[in-house]
């Protein structure tokens, strides 16, 4: 039925309605609906509700992902690298909280020192104490062989300074308790892909490589291959014999605690 036909039908119905009945009908009070019933209500689209729920879920997932990423980076990513050289050359990686991520033997002597020890998750100072005691046990550190090279790599030089000072203190405390009074050489280091390959080639740490490069730059008659086979004690004696007191690398002076 068309719209016009509906209007015409309604008009006929009204015109045929008795006046009294119409008046009675119009006088009946009516109550306004406070809510729709199942006939009058319209279908409510659930799209907006779903989108709102999905947005909340997505936000929660992103927050969880960010939290997990931060936690992983804080606890498992390497923040600083420390190399400890005597003759054993050991590379230590720590997280932002100064807990051990990994400890790597860089030569055969270091493998002997690390044998049977597990360091992951330990505090740096505790791991240092275990490593030094193992070096004493295997006769790499004695009252006569007591020179240590301690090198730290961190993009934040202030943090690197803090780590190197804390580690140096741990070394001194551990060895002094064993009646060994060490000579500790410290340096901040940077690195390049070439130097990483060079250190691996000679089975030495980046710290020892930096020290040797500095010595060679002061005395060109010396060569890297020969010096790489020397212990840190022998390198220290060489520095003193040749009066190379201003040994330094690209990032700062080699500090010698006499």
Secondary structure by P-SEA (a helix, b strand, c coil): ccaaaaaaaaaaaaaaccaaaaaaaaabbbbccccccccccccccaaaaaaaaaaaaaaaaaaaaaaaaaaaaacccccbbbbbbccbbbbbbbcccccccccccccaaaaaaacccccccccaaaaaaaaaaaaaaacccccccbbbbbbbbcccaaaaaaaaaaaaaaaaaaaaaaccccbbbbbbbcccaaaaaaaaaacccaaaaaaaaaaaaacccccaaaaaaccaaaaaaaaaaacccccccccccccccc
